[in-house]
Amino acid sequence: MLSQESLRQIDVEVAKYPPDQKQSAAMAALRIAQVEKGWLSKETIAFVAGYLEMPAIAVFEVASFYNMYDLAPVGKYKIAVCTNLPCALSGGVHAAEHFKKRLGIDFNETTADGNFTLKEGECMGACGDAPVLLVNNHKMCSWMTREKIDQLLSSLGEDAKHE
């Protein structure tokens, strides 16, 4: 169900733990699976569980607890805007509203072209850089003014047009 490359990456993560503790690699294995598949279906979660010799429900509990895992398809660019209190007080809510207006979607929605999904993120540990957001769980963007948001969307939109 996962490529040999993804399985190799999971094996690297599993090797970081004692042999009887391979379930400790569940979060890393889910991340690797999501990068390959784009999101985590029940079948993918069950495959990861089997690979780690764990009950599927235990892996689902991990996947459903953390907001970086997607249990449904998302756009090519998933943008998670932090709206926790420190970010909210420093413009996070305004940044989120600007994204909603520009993209024509609300939180947990995807644009009609499938390019953008907007999520409400939890604390990203960069309160002093607010407002902050994550693009595809990997790229953090700080001090996101309306101008910087517009620049980000333009650059991502250009990427989407060239594929």
N, C-alpha and C positions, 0 to 999 in steps of 0.2 A: 504494500500500500504506500510505502515511502520509497524514495529513490535510494540507491546504494550510497550515494554521497550523504544524504540525510542520516541514514543508518550509521555511517562511519562517524559523523559528527556526534550522534547520540552516544555511540560507543566511547568516544573521547570523554564525554560528560560522565558516563557511567563509571569509567575508570578512575575518576576522582574520589570515589567512595569505596569503602570495603565491599567485598563481593556480596555480602548478605544485606547490603543497604542500597541496592541499585534504584529503589524507589525514590531515593534522595535526588535523583536526576530528573524527576517528573517535570519540574518547571522548565528546565533547559530543553528537555525532549519536546515539550509542547511548543516552545518557542521555535525550535528547528522545524517541527511539523507545520506550524503556521506559516513560516517563511516559504516553505515549499508549496503548500496548498492554498495559501491566501486566507484561510480561516479554518476553524476546527469543527468538522462535522462529527456526528456521533460515531461514525465508522472510523474516522481518524483517531479520535480519542480512544476508542476500543483497541485499535491497533497499537497505539502507544502503550496502553495499559498492558496488553499481552506481551509486548516487547520487553517491558520492565517487570513482568511477572507480578502485576498488581490487579486488583479488582477494577473494572472499568468505572464503577461509581466513585472510587477514590480519586482517579485521575479527573473525572468530570467535576468533582468537588473543587479541585485545584483550578481547573479551567474556568469554572463559573464564578469563583471567588475574586480573581484578579481581573481588573479591567483591561489589561493589555492583551488578553486572549479574546478572540472573536468567535462566537458560537453561531454566527450567521455571516453570509457573505458581506463584504464591505467594498467600498470603492478602491480604486488603485491607490489613492492617497487618503489615508485615515488621519484626520486632524483631531487631536484631543486637546481641548483648551482647558487649562486649570481654572476652576471657579471656586476653589476653597477660599476661606476667608482672607488670608493675606493677599492672594492674587485678586480676589474680588474687590478688595479695598484699593488695590493698585491698578485697576483697569481690566481685570480678567473678564468681568461681565460685559463691559463695553466691547472688548475684543470679540467675545463670543457673539454678541449682537451684530457686529460688523460682518463676521463670517456668515451668519444666518442670512443677512440682507444680501451680501454679495453672491452667495451660493444658491439662495432661494430654498433653503432647507432648514430644518430644525435639528436639534440633537437627535442622534440615532437614526438619521435619515441619510440617504445617498442621492446624489444628483442623478438626473435622468440619464445622463451620458455614462454613468458608472465611474466617473473619475474621482469624486470626492465624497467621503463620509465624514460627518461631524459628530464628535463625541464630547461629552463633558468628562474631563479628566480629574483624577484625584491628585492630591499633592505630589508634585514632581521634585520636591526638595530644592527648589531654586526660588524661594519666596522673594529674595532680594532682587531678582531679575524680572519680576512681574511686570506685565502679564507674560506668562510662558505657555508654550504648547509643544506637543510632540507630533512629529510627522512619521507615520508608520512605526511607532514605538521606538524609533532609533535616532531621529534627528531632533534635538531640542532647539527651540527658537526662543530667544529672550527679548524683553523690552518691546513687545509687539504692538507698535502704534498702528493706526489705520494705514499709514503709508507703507509700513513694513509688511502688513498683512496683504495689501494690494500687490506689493512686489513679489511676495511668496506665491500668491495665487497665480500671478502672471507667469512666474518661472515654472511652476508645476503644470500650469495649463499648456505652456509651450512644450514641456516634456511630453505631455499626453498627446499633443498634436503630431509629434514626430515619431510616433510608433506605428 
